[in-house]
Amino acid sequence: MIFELSDINGNAVLAENIVSYELISEAGAACDGLRLNFIQSSLIGEICTVKAYIDSVLIFNGFCDKQKICMDKSGVSCFIYARSSAALLVDNEALPCQYSKPSARQLWYSNARDFGFECALPEIYTENNYLVSKGTSCYGAINDFVSAVYGAPVYATPDNVLTVYKESEYTKSLNDYNVVSFSYIINRSEPVSEIDYKISSGDDYSYHFKSDYADRMGIKRRRLYNLSSIPLWQRETTAEKKIKDSLEEYYSVSAEISGECDLKLYDRVIFDFAVNDDNEEFYVSELIRSKGKGGEKTAIVLKKKINGELVNYVA
Protein backbone atom coordinates (compact mmCIF):
# COMPACT_ATOMS: atom_id res chain seq x y z
CA MET A 1 0.00 0.00 0.00
CA ILE A 2 1.29 3.46 -0.92
CA PHE A 3 0.51 6.52 1.21
CA GLU A 4 0.58 10.05 -0.22
CA LEU A 5 0.62 12.93 2.25
CA SER A 6 -0.01 16.61 1.57
CA ASP A 7 0.83 19.42 3.99
CA ILE A 8 -1.05 22.65 4.59
CA ASN A 9 1.02 24.38 1.90
CA GLY A 10 0.05 21.85 -0.75
CA ASN A 11 3.38 20.01 -0.80
CA ALA A 12 2.99 16.27 -1.45
CA VAL A 13 5.29 13.58 -0.06
CA LEU A 14 5.21 9.79 0.02
CA ALA A 15 5.52 7.97 3.32
CA GLU A 16 8.86 6.16 2.99
CA ASN A 17 9.51 3.28 5.36
CA ILE A 18 6.15 1.91 6.52
CA VAL A 19 6.43 0.36 9.98
CA SER A 20 2.73 -0.43 10.38
CA TYR A 21 -0.70 0.65 9.27
CA GLU A 22 -4.30 -0.13 10.10
CA LEU A 23 -7.17 0.91 7.83
CA ILE A 24 -10.61 0.28 9.32
CA SER A 25 -13.79 0.33 7.23
CA GLU A 26 -17.11 -0.34 8.93
CA ALA A 27 -20.60 -0.44 7.46
CA GLY A 28 -22.06 1.28 10.52
CA ALA A 29 -19.54 4.14 10.53
CA ALA A 30 -19.57 7.24 8.34
CA CYS A 31 -15.77 7.41 8.03
CA ASP A 32 -12.92 4.99 7.46
CA GLY A 33 -10.10 5.38 9.98
CA LEU A 34 -6.36 5.11 9.21
CA ARG A 35 -3.47 4.70 11.64
CA LEU A 36 -0.07 4.96 9.98
CA ASN A 37 3.43 4.60 11.47
CA PHE A 38 6.43 5.26 9.24
CA ILE A 39 10.05 6.45 9.32
CA GLN A 40 10.97 9.38 7.10
CA SER A 41 14.46 10.46 6.00
CA SER A 42 13.69 14.12 6.76
CA LEU A 43 11.17 16.24 8.61
CA ILE A 44 7.74 16.70 7.05
CA GLY A 45 5.37 19.62 7.41
CA GLU A 46 1.94 19.78 9.01
CA ILE A 47 -0.08 17.14 7.17
CA CYS A 48 -3.57 18.06 6.00
CA THR A 49 -4.70 15.30 3.64
CA VAL A 50 -3.83 11.61 3.28
CA LYS A 51 -4.42 9.24 0.36
CA ALA A 52 -3.78 5.50 0.16
CA TYR A 53 -3.41 3.41 -3.00
CA ILE A 54 -3.33 -0.30 -3.82
CA ASP A 55 -1.94 -1.00 -7.30
CA SER A 56 -2.54 2.64 -8.26
CA VAL A 57 -6.21 2.40 -7.18
CA LEU A 58 -7.29 5.03 -4.65
CA ILE A 59 -8.83 3.25 -1.64
CA PHE A 60 -8.62 6.00 1.00
CA ASN A 61 -8.93 9.76 0.75
CA GLY A 62 -9.16 11.74 3.95
CA PHE A 63 -7.95 14.31 6.41
CA CYS A 64 -5.27 14.10 9.08
CA ASP A 65 -6.73 14.45 12.58
CA LYS A 66 -3.54 13.81 14.56
CA GLN A 67 0.16 13.88 13.72
CA LYS A 68 3.11 12.95 15.93
CA ILE A 69 6.79 13.28 14.99
CA CYS A 70 9.67 11.81 17.02
CA MET A 71 13.36 12.18 16.22
CA ASP A 72 16.09 9.77 17.35
CA LYS A 73 19.15 7.97 15.94
CA SER A 74 17.01 5.83 13.63
CA GLY A 75 15.56 8.88 11.90
CA VAL A 76 12.27 10.71 11.92
CA SER A 77 9.46 8.53 13.24
CA CYS A 78 5.96 9.68 12.27
CA PHE A 79 2.47 8.71 13.32
CA ILE A 80 -0.70 9.86 11.58
CA TYR A 81 -4.35 9.24 12.33
CA ALA A 82 -6.73 10.22 9.55
CA ARG A 83 -10.43 9.86 8.74
CA SER A 84 -11.88 9.55 5.27
CA SER A 85 -13.41 12.58 3.58
CA ALA A 86 -16.90 11.95 5.01
CA ALA A 87 -15.43 13.49 8.18
CA LEU A 88 -16.36 16.85 6.63
CA LEU A 89 -20.02 15.89 6.81
CA VAL A 90 -19.70 14.37 10.29
CA ASP A 91 -17.91 17.37 11.79
CA ASN A 92 -20.31 20.00 10.44
CA GLU A 93 -23.79 20.50 11.83
CA ALA A 94 -26.82 20.54 9.56
CA LEU A 95 -29.28 23.41 9.69
CA PRO A 96 -32.17 22.26 11.90
CA CYS A 97 -35.36 22.48 9.87
CA GLN A 98 -38.32 20.56 8.53
CA TYR A 99 -38.23 19.63 4.86
CA SER A 100 -41.48 19.39 2.92
CA LYS A 101 -41.65 16.33 0.65
CA PRO A 102 -37.86 16.13 0.23
CA SER A 103 -35.78 13.91 -2.02
CA ALA A 104 -32.35 12.41 -1.38
CA ARG A 105 -30.91 14.83 -3.93
CA GLN A 106 -32.36 17.78 -2.04
CA LEU A 107 -30.74 16.55 1.18
CA TRP A 108 -27.42 16.22 -0.68
CA TYR A 109 -27.78 19.70 -2.18
CA SER A 110 -28.42 21.30 1.23
CA ASN A 111 -25.87 19.37 3.25
CA ALA A 112 -23.04 18.03 1.06
CA ARG A 113 -22.74 19.83 -2.27
CA ASP A 114 -20.85 22.82 -0.86
CA PHE A 115 -18.28 20.46 0.67
CA GLY A 116 -17.37 19.16 -2.78
CA PHE A 117 -19.29 15.88 -2.79
CA GLU A 118 -21.04 14.60 -5.90
CA CYS A 119 -24.39 12.83 -5.72
CA ALA A 120 -25.02 9.22 -6.74
CA LEU A 121 -27.78 8.60 -4.23
CA PRO A 122 -30.91 6.69 -5.28
CA GLU A 123 -33.72 8.78 -6.76
CA ILE A 124 -35.98 8.57 -3.72
CA TYR A 125 -38.34 11.01 -2.04
CA THR A 126 -41.21 11.10 0.45
CA GLU A 127 -44.63 12.72 0.33
CA ASN A 128 -44.23 13.46 4.05
CA ASN A 129 -42.29 16.07 5.98
CA TYR A 130 -38.77 15.22 7.17
CA LEU A 131 -37.36 16.71 10.39
CA VAL A 132 -33.67 17.48 10.95
CA SER A 133 -33.21 18.17 14.65
CA LYS A 134 -30.70 20.52 16.30
CA GLY A 135 -27.36 18.79 16.72
CA THR A 136 -27.70 16.53 13.67
CA SER A 137 -24.59 16.39 11.49
CA CYS A 138 -24.72 17.00 7.76
CA TYR A 139 -24.00 13.31 7.30
CA GLY A 140 -26.80 12.36 9.71
CA ALA A 141 -29.30 14.58 7.90
CA ILE A 142 -28.68 12.70 4.64
CA ASN A 143 -28.09 9.22 6.04
CA ASP A 144 -31.14 9.19 8.34
CA PHE A 145 -33.41 10.07 5.45
CA VAL A 146 -31.92 7.60 2.96
CA SER A 147 -31.79 4.79 5.54
CA ALA A 148 -35.44 5.34 6.44
CA VAL A 149 -36.76 5.56 2.87
CA TYR A 150 -34.34 3.30 0.97
CA GLY A 151 -33.17 0.96 3.73
CA ALA A 152 -29.40 1.24 3.22
CA PRO A 153 -26.74 3.51 4.75
CA VAL A 154 -24.88 6.27 2.91
CA TYR A 155 -21.13 6.39 2.38
CA ALA A 156 -18.62 8.54 0.51
CA THR A 157 -16.35 6.89 -2.05
CA PRO A 158 -12.63 7.83 -2.14
CA ASP A 159 -13.56 10.05 -5.11
CA ASN A 160 -15.99 12.04 -2.91
CA VAL A 161 -19.21 10.64 -4.36
CA LEU A 162 -22.12 10.02 -2.00
CA THR A 163 -23.83 6.72 -2.66
CA VAL A 164 -25.38 3.80 -0.77
CA TYR A 165 -24.12 0.37 0.17
CA LYS A 166 -25.51 -2.47 -1.90
CA GLU A 167 -25.17 -6.18 -1.29
CA SER A 168 -23.08 -7.99 -3.90
CA GLU A 169 -24.98 -9.78 -6.63
CA TYR A 170 -23.04 -12.99 -6.11
CA THR A 171 -21.90 -14.75 -2.96
CA LYS A 172 -18.29 -15.49 -2.11
CA SER A 173 -17.04 -18.40 -0.02
CA LEU A 174 -14.74 -17.81 2.92
CA ASN A 175 -13.07 -21.11 2.01
CA ASP A 176 -11.60 -19.44 -1.09
CA TYR A 177 -9.39 -17.22 1.07
CA ASN A 178 -6.29 -17.96 3.15
CA VAL A 179 -8.09 -17.88 6.50
CA VAL A 180 -5.61 -18.00 9.38
CA SER A 181 -8.21 -18.08 12.15
CA PHE A 182 -11.89 -17.44 12.74
CA SER A 183 -14.41 -17.13 15.54
CA TYR A 184 -18.12 -17.87 15.31
CA ILE A 185 -19.97 -15.68 17.81
CA ILE A 186 -23.47 -16.06 19.23
CA ASN A 187 -24.43 -12.96 21.20
CA ARG A 188 -27.79 -13.40 22.90
CA SER A 189 -27.35 -10.21 24.94
CA GLU A 190 -27.97 -7.89 21.97
CA PRO A 191 -31.21 -8.93 20.20
CA VAL A 192 -34.37 -7.10 21.26
CA SER A 193 -37.63 -9.00 21.03
CA GLU A 194 -40.02 -6.04 21.34
CA ILE A 195 -40.00 -2.26 20.84
CA ASP A 196 -42.75 -0.27 22.55
CA TYR A 197 -43.09 3.40 21.64
CA LYS A 198 -45.44 6.32 21.99
CA ILE A 199 -46.29 9.05 19.51
CA SER A 200 -47.42 11.68 22.04
CA SER A 201 -45.77 12.65 25.31
CA GLY A 202 -48.99 12.19 27.25
CA ASP A 203 -49.81 8.78 25.78
CA ASP A 204 -48.87 5.30 26.91
CA TYR A 205 -46.38 3.11 25.06
CA SER A 206 -49.18 1.56 23.05
CA TYR A 207 -47.41 1.11 19.69
CA HIS A 208 -45.36 -2.04 19.29
CA PHE A 209 -42.91 -3.89 17.07
CA LYS A 210 -42.43 -7.51 18.05
CA SER A 211 -40.00 -10.05 16.62
CA ASP A 212 -41.57 -13.48 16.47
CA TYR A 213 -38.11 -14.83 15.56
CA ALA A 214 -36.50 -13.52 18.77
CA ASP A 215 -39.48 -14.74 20.78
CA ARG A 216 -39.15 -18.21 19.26
CA MET A 217 -35.43 -18.25 20.15
CA GLY A 218 -36.32 -17.62 23.79
CA ILE A 219 -35.20 -13.97 23.89
CA LYS A 220 -37.36 -11.68 26.03
CA ARG A 221 -35.96 -8.17 25.89
CA ARG A 222 -38.12 -5.05 25.58
CA ARG A 223 -37.16 -1.41 24.96
CA LEU A 224 -39.35 1.69 25.37
CA TYR A 225 -38.97 4.85 23.27
CA ASN A 226 -40.69 8.20 23.20
CA LEU A 227 -40.86 9.07 19.49
CA SER A 228 -43.33 11.94 19.79
CA SER A 229 -40.82 14.56 18.61
CA ILE A 230 -40.37 13.17 15.09
CA PRO A 231 -42.84 13.06 12.17
CA LEU A 232 -45.30 10.20 12.06
CA TRP A 233 -43.74 8.25 9.17
CA GLN A 234 -40.28 8.42 10.79
CA ARG A 235 -41.58 6.91 14.04
CA GLU A 236 -42.40 3.55 12.53
CA THR A 237 -39.18 3.30 10.52
CA THR A 238 -37.14 4.36 13.58
CA ALA A 239 -38.70 1.68 15.77
CA GLU A 240 -38.35 -0.97 13.08
CA LYS A 241 -34.66 -0.11 12.54
CA LYS A 242 -33.87 -0.43 16.24
CA ILE A 243 -35.14 -3.99 16.40
CA LYS A 244 -33.58 -5.00 13.04
CA ASP A 245 -30.18 -3.59 14.04
CA SER A 246 -30.26 -5.50 17.32
CA LEU A 247 -30.94 -8.78 15.51
CA GLU A 248 -27.91 -8.27 13.26
CA GLU A 249 -25.71 -8.48 16.37
CA TYR A 250 -27.01 -11.99 17.12
CA TYR A 251 -24.72 -14.11 14.91
CA SER A 252 -21.34 -12.97 13.58
CA VAL A 253 -18.02 -14.30 12.37
CA SER A 254 -14.60 -12.74 12.93
CA ALA A 255 -11.86 -14.01 10.64
CA GLU A 256 -8.24 -13.17 9.89
CA ILE A 257 -7.04 -13.56 6.30
CA SER A 258 -3.38 -13.59 5.32
CA GLY A 259 -2.45 -10.71 2.98
CA GLU A 260 -4.80 -8.52 0.99
CA CYS A 261 -8.18 -9.76 -0.21
CA ASP A 262 -10.85 -8.54 -2.61
CA LEU A 263 -13.70 -8.51 -0.09
CA LYS A 264 -15.68 -5.27 0.25
CA LEU A 265 -18.27 -4.00 2.68
CA TYR A 266 -21.69 -5.58 2.09
CA ASP A 267 -20.28 -8.47 0.04
CA ARG A 268 -22.37 -11.60 0.60
CA VAL A 269 -20.24 -14.40 2.03
CA ILE A 270 -21.00 -18.08 2.56
CA PHE A 271 -19.60 -19.51 5.77
CA ASP A 272 -19.90 -23.28 6.06
CA PHE A 273 -18.30 -23.79 9.48
CA ALA A 274 -21.35 -22.45 11.32
CA VAL A 275 -22.94 -24.39 14.14
CA ASN A 276 -26.61 -23.85 13.26
CA ASP A 277 -26.85 -24.37 9.49
CA ASP A 278 -24.57 -25.45 6.68
CA ASN A 279 -23.53 -22.68 4.26
CA GLU A 280 -24.94 -19.81 6.28
CA GLU A 281 -24.94 -16.50 4.40
CA PHE A 282 -23.47 -13.39 6.00
CA TYR A 283 -22.47 -9.95 4.77
CA VAL A 284 -19.18 -8.10 5.35
CA SER A 285 -19.76 -5.46 8.00
CA GLU A 286 -16.16 -4.56 8.85
CA LEU A 287 -12.76 -4.69 7.12
CA ILE A 288 -9.42 -4.01 8.80
CA ARG A 289 -6.43 -3.94 6.47
CA SER A 290 -3.18 -3.89 8.42
CA LYS A 291 0.56 -4.38 8.31
CA GLY A 292 2.90 -5.05 11.22
CA LYS A 293 5.78 -7.32 12.11
CA GLY A 294 3.82 -10.32 10.86
CA GLY A 295 3.27 -8.78 7.43
CA GLU A 296 0.03 -7.79 5.73
CA LYS A 297 -3.31 -9.24 6.81
CA THR A 298 -7.01 -8.51 6.55
CA ALA A 299 -9.41 -8.94 9.46
CA ILE A 300 -13.10 -9.13 8.65
CA VAL A 301 -16.34 -9.18 10.60
CA LEU A 302 -19.32 -10.92 9.02
CA LYS A 303 -22.87 -10.43 10.24
CA LYS A 304 -25.93 -12.49 9.50
CA LYS A 305 -29.07 -10.76 8.25
CA ILE A 306 -32.03 -12.22 10.07
CA ASN A 307 -35.64 -12.10 9.01
CA GLY A 308 -37.00 -10.92 12.33
CA GLU A 309 -40.56 -11.89 11.45
CA LEU A 310 -41.70 -8.50 12.69
CA VAL A 311 -45.25 -7.80 13.75
CA ASN A 312 -46.46 -4.22 14.14
CA TYR A 313 -49.55 -3.65 16.27
CA VAL A 314 -51.32 -1.17 18.56
CA ALA A 315 -52.55 -2.21 21.99
C-alpha positions as CSV (number, residue, x, y, z in Angstrom):
1,M,0.0,0.0,0.0
2,I,1.3,3.5,-0.9
3,F,0.5,6.5,1.2
4,E,0.6,10.0,-0.2
5,L,0.6,12.9,2.3
6,S,0.0,16.6,1.6
7,D,0.8,19.4,4.0
8,I,-1.1,22.7,4.6
9,N,1.0,24.4,1.9
10,G,0.1,21.8,-0.7
11,N,3.4,20.0,-0.8
12,A,3.0,16.3,-1.5
13,V,5.3,13.6,-0.1
14,L,5.2,9.8,0.0
15,A,5.5,8.0,3.3
16,E,8.9,6.2,3.0
17,N,9.5,3.3,5.4
18,I,6.1,1.9,6.5
19,V,6.4,0.4,10.0
20,S,2.7,-0.4,10.4
21,Y,-0.7,0.6,9.3
22,E,-4.3,-0.1,10.1
23,L,-7.2,0.9,7.8
24,I,-10.6,0.3,9.3
25,S,-13.8,0.3,7.2
26,E,-17.1,-0.3,8.9
27,A,-20.6,-0.4,7.5
28,G,-22.1,1.3,10.5
29,A,-19.5,4.1,10.5
30,A,-19.6,7.2,8.3
31,C,-15.8,7.4,8.0
32,D,-12.9,5.0,7.5
33,G,-10.1,5.4,10.0
34,L,-6.4,5.1,9.2
35,R,-3.5,4.7,11.6
36,L,-0.1,5.0,10.0
37,N,3.4,4.6,11.5
38,F,6.4,5.3,9.2
39,I,10.1,6.5,9.3
40,Q,11.0,9.4,7.1
41,S,14.5,10.5,6.0
42,S,13.7,14.1,6.8
43,L,11.2,16.2,8.6
44,I,7.7,16.7,7.1
45,G,5.4,19.6,7.4
46,E,1.9,19.8,9.0
47,I,-0.1,17.1,7.2
48,C,-3.6,18.1,6.0
49,T,-4.7,15.3,3.6
50,V,-3.8,11.6,3.3
51,K,-4.4,9.2,0.4
52,A,-3.8,5.5,0.2
53,Y,-3.4,3.4,-3.0
54,I,-3.3,-0.3,-3.8
55,D,-1.9,-1.0,-7.3
56,S,-2.5,2.6,-8.3
57,V,-6.2,2.4,-7.2
58,L,-7.3,5.0,-4.7
59,I,-8.8,3.2,-1.6
60,F,-8.6,6.0,1.0
61,N,-8.9,9.8,0.7
62,G,-9.2,11.7,4.0
63,F,-8.0,14.3,6.4
64,C,-5.3,14.1,9.1
65,D,-6.7,14.4,12.6
66,K,-3.5,13.8,14.6
67,Q,0.2,13.9,13.7
68,K,3.1,12.9,15.9
69,I,6.8,13.3,15.0
70,C,9.7,11.8,17.0
71,M,13.4,12.2,16.2
72,D,16.1,9.8,17.3
73,K,19.1,8.0,15.9
74,S,17.0,5.8,13.6
75,G,15.6,8.9,11.9
76,V,12.3,10.7,11.9
77,S,9.5,8.5,13.2
78,C,6.0,9.7,12.3
79,F,2.5,8.7,13.3
80,I,-0.7,9.9,11.6
81,Y,-4.3,9.2,12.3
82,A,-6.7,10.2,9.5
83,R,-10.4,9.9,8.7
84,S,-11.9,9.5,5.3
85,S,-13.4,12.6,3.6
86,A,-16.9,12.0,5.0
87,A,-15.4,13.5,8.2
88,L,-16.4,16.9,6.6
89,L,-20.0,15.9,6.8
90,V,-19.7,14.4,10.3
91,D,-17.9,17.4,11.8
92,N,-20.3,20.0,10.4
93,E,-23.8,20.5,11.8
94,A,-26.8,20.5,9.6
95,L,-29.3,23.4,9.7
96,P,-32.2,22.3,11.9
97,C,-35.4,22.5,9.9
98,Q,-38.3,20.6,8.5
99,Y,-38.2,19.6,4.9
100,S,-41.5,19.4,2.9
101,K,-41.6,16.3,0.7
102,P,-37.9,16.1,0.2
103,S,-35.8,13.9,-2.0
104,A,-32.4,12.4,-1.4
105,R,-30.9,14.8,-3.9
106,Q,-32.4,17.8,-2.0
107,L,-30.7,16.6,1.2
108,W,-27.4,16.2,-0.7
109,Y,-27.8,19.7,-2.2
110,S,-28.4,21.3,1.2
111,N,-25.9,19.4,3.3
112,A,-23.0,18.0,1.1
113,R,-22.7,19.8,-2.3
114,D,-20.9,22.8,-0.9
115,F,-18.3,20.5,0.7
116,G,-17.4,19.2,-2.8
117,F,-19.3,15.9,-2.8
118,E,-21.0,14.6,-5.9
119,C,-24.4,12.8,-5.7
120,A,-25.0,9.2,-6.7
121,L,-27.8,8.6,-4.2
122,P,-30.9,6.7,-5.3
123,E,-33.7,8.8,-6.8
124,I,-36.0,8.6,-3.7
125,Y,-38.3,11.0,-2.0
126,T,-41.2,11.1,0.4
127,E,-44.6,12.7,0.3
128,N,-44.2,13.5,4.1
129,N,-42.3,16.1,6.0
130,Y,-38.8,15.2,7.2
131,L,-37.4,16.7,10.4
132,V,-33.7,17.5,10.9
133,S,-33.2,18.2,14.7
134,K,-30.7,20.5,16.3
135,G,-27.4,18.8,16.7
136,T,-27.7,16.5,13.7
137,S,-24.6,16.4,11.5
138,C,-24.7,17.0,7.8
139,Y,-24.0,13.3,7.3
140,G,-26.8,12.4,9.7
141,A,-29.3,14.6,7.9
142,I,-28.7,12.7,4.6
143,N,-28.1,9.2,6.0
144,D,-31.1,9.2,8.3
145,F,-33.4,10.1,5.4
146,V,-31.9,7.6,3.0
147,S,-31.8,4.8,5.5
148,A,-35.4,5.3,6.4
149,V,-36.8,5.6,2.9
150,Y,-34.3,3.3,1.0
151,G,-33.2,1.0,3.7
152,A,-29.4,1.2,3.2
153,P,-26.7,3.5,4.8
154,V,-24.9,6.3,2.9
155,Y,-21.1,6.4,2.4
156,A,-18.6,8.5,0.5
157,T,-16.3,6.9,-2.0
158,P,-12.6,7.8,-2.1
159,D,-13.6,10.1,-5.1
160,N,-16.0,12.0,-2.9
161,V,-19.2,10.6,-4.4
162,L,-22.1,10.0,-2.0
163,T,-23.8,6.7,-2.7
164,V,-25.4,3.8,-0.8
165,Y,-24.1,0.4,0.2
166,K,-25.5,-2.5,-1.9
167,E,-25.2,-6.2,-1.3
168,S,-23.1,-8.0,-3.9
169,E,-25.0,-9.8,-6.6
170,Y,-23.0,-13.0,-6.1
171,T,-21.9,-14.7,-3.0
172,K,-18.3,-15.5,-2.1
173,S,-17.0,-18.4,0.0
174,L,-14.7,-17.8,2.9
175,N,-13.1,-21.1,2.0
176,D,-11.6,-19.4,-1.1
177,Y,-9.4,-17.2,1.1
178,N,-6.3,-18.0,3.1
179,V,-8.1,-17.9,6.5
180,V,-5.6,-18.0,9.4
181,S,-8.2,-18.1,12.2
182,F,-11.9,-17.4,12.7
183,S,-14.4,-17.1,15.5
184,Y,-18.1,-17.9,15.3
185,I,-20.0,-15.7,17.8
186,I,-23.5,-16.1,19.2
187,N,-24.4,-13.0,21.2
188,R,-27.8,-13.4,22.9
189,S,-27.4,-10.2,24.9
190,E,-28.0,-7.9,22.0
191,P,-31.2,-8.9,20.2
192,V,-34.4,-7.1,21.3
193,S,-37.6,-9.0,21.0
194,E,-40.0,-6.0,21.3
195,I,-40.0,-2.3,20.8
196,D,-42.8,-0.3,22.5
197,Y,-43.1,3.4,21.6
198,K,-45.4,6.3,22.0
199,I,-46.3,9.1,19.5
200,S,-47.4,11.7,22.0
201,S,-45.8,12.7,25.3
202,G,-49.0,12.2,27.3
203,D,-49.8,8.8,25.8
204,D,-48.9,5.3,26.9
205,Y,-46.4,3.1,25.1
206,S,-49.2,1.6,23.1
207,Y,-47.4,1.1,19.7
208,H,-45.4,-2.0,19.3
209,F,-42.9,-3.9,17.1
210,K,-42.4,-7.5,18.0
211,S,-40.0,-10.1,16.6
212,D,-41.6,-13.5,16.5
213,Y,-38.1,-14.8,15.6
214,A,-36.5,-13.5,18.8
215,D,-39.5,-14.7,20.8
216,R,-39.1,-18.2,19.3
217,M,-35.4,-18.2,20.1
218,G,-36.3,-17.6,23.8
219,I,-35.2,-14.0,23.9
220,K,-37.4,-11.7,26.0
221,R,-36.0,-8.2,25.9
222,R,-38.1,-5.0,25.6
223,R,-37.2,-1.4,25.0
224,L,-39.4,1.7,25.4
225,Y,-39.0,4.8,23.3
226,N,-40.7,8.2,23.2
227,L,-40.9,9.1,19.5
228,S,-43.3,11.9,19.8
229,S,-40.8,14.6,18.6
230,I,-40.4,13.2,15.1
231,P,-42.8,13.1,12.2
232,L,-45.3,10.2,12.1
233,W,-43.7,8.2,9.2
234,Q,-40.3,8.4,10.8
235,R,-41.6,6.9,14.0
236,E,-42.4,3.5,12.5
237,T,-39.2,3.3,10.5
238,T,-37.1,4.4,13.6
239,A,-38.7,1.7,15.8
240,E,-38.3,-1.0,13.1
241,K,-34.7,-0.1,12.5
242,K,-33.9,-0.4,16.2
243,I,-35.1,-4.0,16.4
244,K,-33.6,-5.0,13.0
245,D,-30.2,-3.6,14.0
246,S,-30.3,-5.5,17.3
247,L,-30.9,-8.8,15.5
248,E,-27.9,-8.3,13.3
249,E,-25.7,-8.5,16.4
250,Y,-27.0,-12.0,17.1
251,Y,-24.7,-14.1,14.9
252,S,-21.3,-13.0,13.6
253,V,-18.0,-14.3,12.4
254,S,-14.6,-12.7,12.9
255,A,-11.9,-14.0,10.6
256,E,-8.2,-13.2,9.9
257,I,-7.0,-13.6,6.3
258,S,-3.4,-13.6,5.3
259,G,-2.4,-10.7,3.0
260,E,-4.8,-8.5,1.0
261,C,-8.2,-9.8,-0.2
262,D,-10.8,-8.5,-2.6
263,L,-13.7,-8.5,-0.1
264,K,-15.7,-5.3,0.3
265,L,-18.3,-4.0,2.7
266,Y,-21.7,-5.6,2.1
267,D,-20.3,-8.5,0.0
268,R,-22.4,-11.6,0.6
269,V,-20.2,-14.4,2.0
270,I,-21.0,-18.1,2.6
271,F,-19.6,-19.5,5.8
272,D,-19.9,-23.3,6.1
273,F,-18.3,-23.8,9.5
274,A,-21.3,-22.4,11.3
275,V,-22.9,-24.4,14.1
276,N,-26.6,-23.9,13.3
277,D,-26.9,-24.4,9.5
278,D,-24.6,-25.5,6.7
279,N,-23.5,-22.7,4.3
280,E,-24.9,-19.8,6.3
281,E,-24.9,-16.5,4.4
282,F,-23.5,-13.4,6.0
283,Y,-22.5,-9.9,4.8
284,V,-19.2,-8.1,5.3
285,S,-19.8,-5.5,8.0
286,E,-16.2,-4.6,8.8
287,L,-12.8,-4.7,7.1
288,I,-9.4,-4.0,8.8
289,R,-6.4,-3.9,6.5
290,S,-3.2,-3.9,8.4
291,K,0.6,-4.4,8.3
292,G,2.9,-5.0,11.2
293,K,5.8,-7.3,12.1
294,G,3.8,-10.3,10.9
295,G,3.3,-8.8,7.4
296,E,0.0,-7.8,5.7
297,K,-3.3,-9.2,6.8
298,T,-7.0,-8.5,6.6
299,A,-9.4,-8.9,9.5
300,I,-13.1,-9.1,8.6
301,V,-16.3,-9.2,10.6
302,L,-19.3,-10.9,9.0
303,K,-22.9,-10.4,10.2
304,K,-25.9,-12.5,9.5
305,K,-29.1,-10.8,8.2
306,I,-32.0,-12.2,10.1
307,N,-35.6,-12.1,9.0
308,G,-37.0,-10.9,12.3
309,E,-40.6,-11.9,11.5
310,L,-41.7,-8.5,12.7
311,V,-45.3,-7.8,13.7
312,N,-46.5,-4.2,14.1
313,Y,-49.5,-3.6,16.3
314,V,-51.3,-1.2,18.6
315,A,-52.6,-2.2,22.0
